Amino acid sequence: LGAVALLAALAFAADYSGYPPARDAHSLYLQAFAELGVVGLVLVTALVAVPLAVALRRRLAVPAAGLAVYAFAAGVDWDWQLPAVTGAALALAASLRTLHR
């Protein structure tokens, strides 16, 4: 497995060495920190964490699960840049307003 991984890494480096360096981070949180500093990181984290905390506090399983998946995925991949994905997370967050016990 080590030799295969090494060959794959070398092939990737050879294939993509001619491209300009990436300017966007895959992580929403790293992107916010790189562009806006600590204040931006705190604001973006709050934007994701507050609706999740509300859903957990109200024990709403479906919105909590969806928001938790979004919060995790936004930190490790670029899916947050897709309007449908972020739109779904925003819809879940907005649904918390109407889901009262």
C-alpha positions in Angstrom: 0.0 0.0 0.0 2.9 2.4 0.7 4.4 2.1 -2.7 1.0 2.5 -4.4 0.3 5.6 -2.3 3.7 7.0 -3.2 3.2 6.4 -6.9 -0.2 8.0 -6.8 1.2 11.1 -5.0 3.9 11.4 -7.5 1.5 11.0 -10.4 -0.8 13.6 -8.9 2.1 16.1 -8.4 3.2 15.5 -12.0 -0.3 16.0 -13.5 -1.1 19.1 -11.5 2.3 20.9 -11.4 1.4 23.1 -14.3 -1.8 24.5 -12.8 -1.8 27.7 -10.7 -2.0 27.2 -7.0 -5.5 27.0 -5.5 -6.9 30.1 -3.9 -9.9 28.6 -2.1 -9.7 26.3 1.0 -11.9 23.2 1.0 -12.9 24.0 4.6 -15.5 26.8 5.3 -13.8 27.5 8.6 -10.2 27.8 7.1 -11.5 29.9 4.2 -13.2 32.3 6.6 -10.1 32.5 8.8 -7.8 33.1 5.8 -10.0 35.8 4.3 -11.5 37.5 7.4 -9.2 36.6 10.3 -10.3 35.5 13.8 -13.5 37.7 13.7 -14.7 36.0 10.5 -13.9 32.6 11.9 -15.9 33.3 15.0 -18.9 34.7 13.0 -19.0 31.8 10.5 -18.6 29.2 13.4 -21.5 30.9 15.2 -23.6 30.9 12.1 -23.2 27.1 11.9 -23.1 26.3 15.6 -26.1 28.4 17.0 -28.8 26.7 14.9 -27.2 23.3 15.7 -27.3 24.2 19.4 -30.9 25.3 19.2 -31.9 22.0 17.5 -30.0 20.0 20.1 -31.5 22.0 23.0 -35.1 21.4 21.6 -34.3 17.8 21.0 -35.2 18.0 17.3 -33.5 15.0 15.9 -33.9 15.6 12.1 -32.8 19.2 12.0 -30.0 18.5 14.5 -28.7 15.6 12.4 -28.8 17.6 9.2 -27.1 20.6 10.7 -24.5 18.4 12.4 -23.6 16.8 9.1 -23.4 20.2 7.4 -21.2 21.5 10.2 -18.8 18.6 9.8 -18.8 18.5 6.1 -18.3 22.2 5.8 -15.1 21.7 7.7 -13.6 19.0 5.6 -14.8 19.4 2.1 -16.0 22.0 -0.4 -19.6 21.0 -0.6 -20.6 24.1 1.4 -19.9 26.0 -1.9 -22.8 24.3 -3.6 -26.0 26.4 -3.3 -28.3 23.3 -2.8 -26.2 22.1 0.1 -26.0 25.4 2.0 -29.6 26.1 1.0 -30.7 22.9 2.7 -28.8 23.7 5.8 -30.3 27.2 5.9 -33.8 25.7 5.4 -33.2 23.4 8.4 -32.0 26.3 10.4 -35.1 28.4 9.4 -37.4 25.4 10.2 -36.3 25.7 13.8 -38.3 28.9 14.0 -41.5 27.0 13.3 -40.8 23.7 15.1 -42.1 24.5 18.6 -43.1 21.9 21.1 
